[in-house]
């Protein structure tokens, strides 16, 4: 890179290059899943809580399209965040369901 090219570069060009190289954000992926869980609350009210009882399965309805969209846009870090948040939700749901079944001797 010559001296003239270096001097001709503006901060806006550097910012545009950084944004073009951006692969998303893990934080944004986790945030998307949390927001989608909040959107699921009215659905839980309509289904009398059934969708919350099977949240691990019902979250697939919105997590899979979110993964596909993020991957098509090339936001690999966002995909990682979505997978992390969905996995944590599934593990918490399984643990809480097991706790309830064990304590109330449902099975």
C-alpha positions as CSV (number, residue, x, y, z in Angstrom):
1,X,0.0,0.0,0.0
2,X,1.5,3.3,-1.1
3,X,1.6,6.4,1.1
4,X,-1.0,8.1,-1.0
5,X,-3.4,5.2,-0.7
6,X,-2.9,5.2,3.1
7,X,-3.5,8.9,3.4
8,X,-6.6,8.7,1.1
9,X,-8.3,6.2,3.4
10,X,-11.0,7.8,5.6
11,X,-12.3,6.4,8.9
12,X,-15.6,5.7,7.2
13,X,-13.8,3.4,4.8
14,X,-12.2,1.5,7.7
15,X,-15.6,1.3,9.5
16,X,-17.2,-0.1,6.3
17,X,-14.4,-2.7,6.0
18,X,-14.9,-3.8,9.6
19,X,-18.6,-4.1,9.1
20,X,-18.1,-6.2,6.0
21,X,-15.8,-8.5,7.9
22,X,-18.2,-8.8,10.8
23,X,-19.6,-12.2,11.5
24,X,-22.4,-11.1,13.8
25,X,-22.2,-11.3,17.6
26,X,-22.8,-14.2,20.0
27,X,-24.5,-11.6,22.3
28,X,-27.0,-10.7,19.5
29,X,-27.8,-14.4,18.9
30,X,-28.5,-15.0,22.6
31,X,-30.6,-11.8,22.7
32,X,-32.6,-12.9,19.7
33,X,-33.6,-16.2,21.4
34,X,-34.4,-14.4,24.6
35,X,-36.7,-12.0,22.7
36,X,-38.3,-14.9,20.9
37,X,-39.0,-16.6,24.2
38,X,-40.7,-13.5,25.4
39,X,-42.8,-13.5,22.3
40,X,-43.8,-17.1,23.2
41,X,-45.4,-16.0,26.4
42,X,-48.7,-14.9,24.8
43,X,-48.8,-18.1,22.8
44,X,-48.4,-20.0,26.2
45,X,-51.5,-18.1,27.5
46,X,-53.5,-19.1,24.4
47,X,-52.4,-22.8,24.8
48,X,-53.0,-22.8,28.6
49,X,-49.3,-23.2,29.3
50,X,-48.8,-26.2,27.1
51,X,-46.2,-24.5,24.9
52,X,-44.2,-23.7,28.0
53,X,-44.4,-27.3,29.2
54,X,-42.8,-28.5,25.9
55,X,-40.7,-25.4,25.3
56,X,-37.7,-27.5,24.1
57,X,-39.8,-28.7,21.2
58,X,-41.8,-25.6,20.6
59,X,-38.7,-23.4,20.5
60,X,-37.7,-25.3,17.3
61,X,-40.5,-23.4,15.5
62,X,-38.6,-20.1,15.8
63,X,-35.0,-21.2,16.4
64,X,-34.5,-23.1,13.2
65,X,-35.6,-20.2,10.9
66,X,-33.5,-17.8,13.0
67,X,-30.5,-20.1,12.4
68,X,-31.2,-20.3,8.7
69,X,-31.5,-16.6,8.3
70,X,-28.3,-15.8,10.3
71,X,-26.3,-18.5,8.4
72,X,-27.5,-17.1,5.0
73,X,-26.4,-13.6,6.0
74,X,-23.0,-15.0,7.0
75,X,-23.3,-14.2,10.7
76,X,-21.5,-17.2,12.1
77,X,-21.1,-15.8,15.6
78,X,-24.8,-15.0,15.8
79,X,-25.5,-18.6,14.9
80,X,-23.3,-19.7,17.8
81,X,-25.2,-17.4,20.1
82,X,-28.6,-18.8,19.0
83,X,-27.3,-22.4,19.5
84,X,-26.0,-21.6,22.9
85,X,-29.2,-19.9,24.1
86,X,-31.4,-22.7,22.7
87,X,-29.2,-25.4,24.3
88,X,-29.3,-23.6,27.7
89,X,-33.1,-23.3,27.4
90,X,-33.4,-27.0,26.6
91,X,-31.2,-28.1,29.5
92,X,-33.1,-25.9,32.0
93,X,-36.4,-27.2,30.7
94,X,-35.3,-30.8,31.1
95,X,-33.9,-30.2,34.5
96,X,-37.0,-28.4,35.8
97,X,-39.3,-31.0,34.3
98,X,-37.3,-33.8,35.9
99,X,-37.4,-31.9,39.2
100,X,-41.2,-31.5,39.1
101,X,-41.8,-35.2,38.1
102,X,-39.5,-36.4,40.8
103,X,-40.9,-34.3,43.6
104,X,-44.6,-34.8,42.7
105,X,-44.1,-38.5,41.9
106,X,-45.8,-38.0,38.5
107,X,-44.1,-41.0,36.8
